[in-house]
Amino acid sequence: MILTYASQQDYDGMAGQASGKPAWSAEEFAAMGAFMEAFNKDLADSGELVETRGLAAPVHTRRIGGQGGAPVVTDGPYAETQEVLAGYWIVECESFDRATEIAARLGECPAPAHVAATAYADIRPITESREELEG
């Protein structure tokens, strides 16, 4: 699984709103969208794409926790969290190294300089069983 991250400020910037970081231009946002469409098509064409999704802004998040044995629901965004999961790709490929190569291509995604400077992705294997977690 390839995971990407963003903050509420990043989502605001993509929506054209300045909120501590400069807003994205319409051209920058369109370039990112075109890159993602091509990236996803390449993965689908190679047979490596299983699923991909982008996630809504943190402001639309609800966190469920426990307190004294009872569920506690908190609406986002969360002051203690700057970055949240923004989207993911599940790929089925020949190796962890190949998944790393795929994720590295995300560094080519057009974005304003202040966004590109801090962008990153995580690559994590998906486990199929409890035994894999224990090993």
DOVEX-281070 format. One line per 5 residues: number of its first residue (from 1); for each residue x, y, z of N, C-alpha, C. Coordinates in steps of 0.2 Angstrom, whole numbers. Example, Ala and Ser with C-alpha at 12.3 -4.5 7.8 and 13.67 -1.06 7.14 Angstrom:
BEGIN
1	66,-28,39,62,-22,39,66,-16,39 ~ 64,-11,35,68,-5,36,64,0,39
***
This chain:
BEGIN
1	4,-6,0,0,0,0,4,6,0 ~ 3,11,-4,6,17,-5,2,22,-2 ~ 4,26,3,0,31,7,3,38,6 ~ -1,43,5,1,50,4,-2,54,10 ~ 1,59,12,-2,63,17,-3,71,15
6	-7,74,19,-8,81,18,-11,84,25 ~ -11,91,25,-14,94,31,-21,98,29 ~ -24,100,33,-30,104,32,-28,110,28 ~ -22,113,29,-20,119,26,-19,117,18 ~ -16,111,17,-15,109,10,-22,108,6
11	-27,105,10,-33,104,7,-36,111,5 ~ -35,116,10,-38,123,9,-34,126,3 ~ -28,125,2,-24,128,-3,-26,125,-10 ~ -28,118,-10,-30,116,-16,-37,118,-18 ~ -41,120,-13,-47,123,-15,-47,131,-16
16	-41,133,-17,-40,140,-19,-40,145,-13 ~ -40,142,-7,-40,147,-1,-33,147,2 ~ -31,153,4,-25,154,7,-26,153,15 ~ -22,149,18,-24,148,26,-17,147,29 ~ -12,151,29,-6,150,31,-1,148,26
21	-3,145,21,1,143,15,-3,146,9 ~ 1,148,4,-2,151,-2,-7,146,-6 ~ -12,149,-8,-17,145,-12,-14,142,-19 ~ -17,137,-21,-15,134,-27,-18,138,-33 ~ -15,139,-38,-19,142,-44,-23,136,-47
26	-28,138,-52,-32,133,-55,-27,129,-60 ~ -22,132,-63,-17,128,-67,-13,123,-63 ~ -11,125,-57,-7,120,-53,-12,114,-51 ~ -18,116,-49,-23,110,-47,-24,106,-53 ~ -25,109,-59,-27,105,-65,-21,100,-67
31	-15,103,-66,-9,99,-68,-8,93,-63 ~ -9,94,-57,-9,89,-52,-14,83,-54 ~ -20,85,-55,-26,81,-57,-24,77,-64 ~ -21,80,-69,-19,77,-75,-13,72,-73 ~ -9,73,-69,-3,69,-67,-6,63,-64
36	-11,64,-59,-14,58,-55,-18,53,-60 ~ -21,56,-65,-25,52,-69,-20,48,-74 ~ -15,51,-76,-10,47,-80,-6,42,-76 ~ -5,44,-70,-1,39,-65,-6,33,-64 ~ -12,34,-62,-17,29,-61,-18,24,-67
41	-18,28,-73,-19,24,-79,-13,20,-81 ~ -7,22,-80,-1,18,-81,-1,12,-76 ~ -3,13,-70,-3,7,-65,-9,2,-67 ~ -15,5,-70,-20,0,-72,-18,-4,-78 ~ -15,0,-83,-12,-3,-89,-7,-9,-88
46	-3,-8,-83,2,-13,-81,-1,-18,-77 ~ -7,-18,-75,-10,-23,-71,-8,-23,-64 ~ -5,-18,-62,-2,-17,-55,-7,-14,-50 ~ -12,-10,-53,-16,-6,-48,-22,-11,-46 ~ -23,-11,-39,-28,-15,-36,-34,-10,-35
51	-32,-4,-31,-37,1,-29,-33,7,-28 ~ -37,13,-29,-34,19,-27,-40,24,-25 ~ -38,28,-20,-43,33,-17,-40,39,-14 ~ -43,45,-15,-41,51,-12,-46,51,-6 ~ -44,55,-1,-48,55,5,-50,63,6
56	-56,64,8,-59,71,9,-55,74,15 ~ -55,81,15,-51,85,19,-53,83,27 ~ -47,84,31,-48,82,38,-54,86,41 ~ -56,91,39,-62,95,42,-68,90,42 ~ -68,85,37,-74,81,37,-73,74,41
61	-68,74,45,-66,68,49,-70,68,55 ~ -71,61,57,-73,60,64,-69,55,67 ~ -66,56,73,-62,51,77,-66,48,82 ~ -66,41,83,-69,38,88,-64,35,93 ~ -64,37,99,-60,34,104,-64,32,110
66	-60,30,115,-64,27,121,-62,31,127 ~ -66,32,131,-65,35,138,-69,32,143 ~ -66,29,148,-70,26,153,-75,20,150 ~ -73,17,145,-77,11,142,-82,13,138 ~ -83,20,137,-88,23,132,-85,26,126
71	-88,25,120,-85,28,114,-86,36,115 ~ -81,39,112,-81,46,112,-79,48,105 ~ -84,53,102,-83,55,95,-81,62,95 ~ -76,63,91,-73,70,90,-73,72,83 ~ -76,78,81,-75,80,74,-69,83,73
76	-66,82,67,-60,85,65,-60,92,62 ~ -55,96,60,-48,93,61,-45,93,68 ~ -40,91,69,-37,90,76,-31,94,76 ~ -31,98,81,-25,103,82,-19,99,84 ~ -19,93,87,-13,89,88,-10,86,82
81	-14,86,77,-12,82,71,-11,87,65 ~ -5,88,62,-4,92,57,-5,88,50 ~ -3,82,50,-4,78,44,-8,73,45 ~ -12,71,39,-17,66,40,-16,62,33 ~ -19,56,33,-19,52,27,-23,55,22
86	-20,57,16,-24,60,10,-26,56,5 ~ -23,50,4,-25,45,-1,-20,39,-1 ~ -22,34,-5,-19,28,-5,-19,24,-12 ~ -15,20,-13,-15,16,-19,-13,9,-16 ~ -17,4,-18,-15,-3,-17,-13,-6,-23
91	-6,-8,-23,-3,-11,-29,-1,-18,-28 ~ -2,-22,-33,0,-29,-33,6,-29,-38 ~ 12,-30,-35,18,-30,-40,23,-35,-38 ~ 28,-36,-41,33,-41,-41,37,-41,-34 ~ 38,-35,-31,42,-34,-25,41,-28,-22
96	44,-27,-16,44,-21,-12,48,-16,-15 ~ 53,-18,-19,57,-13,-22,53,-10,-28 ~ 49,-14,-31,45,-11,-37,39,-7,-34 ~ 37,-8,-28,32,-3,-25,35,3,-23 ~ 42,3,-21,45,9,-20,47,13,-26
101	48,10,-32,49,13,-38,42,17,-40 ~ 37,13,-39,30,16,-41,29,22,-37 ~ 30,22,-30,29,27,-25,34,33,-27 ~ 40,32,-29,45,37,-31,42,41,-36 ~ 38,39,-41,36,43,-46,31,48,-44
106	28,47,-38,24,53,-35,28,59,-34 ~ 34,59,-34,39,65,-33,38,69,-39 ~ 36,66,-45,36,70,-51,29,74,-52 ~ 25,73,-47,18,76,-47,19,84,-47 ~ 16,87,-51,16,95,-51,13,97,-45
111	16,102,-42,13,105,-36,17,112,-34 ~ 14,116,-31,18,122,-29,24,120,-25 ~ 29,124,-25,36,123,-22,35,121,-15 ~ 31,125,-11,30,124,-4,27,117,-2 ~ 23,115,-7,20,108,-6,25,103,-8
116	28,103,-14,33,98,-16,38,97,-11 ~ 40,103,-8,46,102,-3,45,98,3 ~ 39,97,5,37,93,11,33,86,9 ~ 32,85,3,28,79,1,32,73,2 ~ 28,68,4,31,61,5,26,56,4
121	28,50,3,24,44,3,27,38,7 ~ 22,34,10,25,28,14,23,22,10 ~ 27,17,10,25,11,7,25,6,12 ~ 19,2,13,18,-3,18,15,-9,16 ~ 18,-15,17,15,-21,15,8,-22,18
126	4,-25,15,-3,-27,18,-2,-34,20 ~ -4,-36,26,-4,-42,29,-10,-46,27 ~ -9,-52,26,-15,-57,24,-18,-61,30 ~ -14,-61,36,-15,-65,41,-12,-63,48 ~ -15,-65,53,-12,-64,60,-5,-67,60
131	-4,-72,57,3,-75,57,8,-71,54 ~ 7,-67,49,11,-62,46,13,-57,51 ~ 8,-55,55,10,-49,60,14,-52,66 ~ 14,-58,67,18,-61,72,25,-63,70 ~ 26,-63,64,32,-65,61,37,-59,60
***
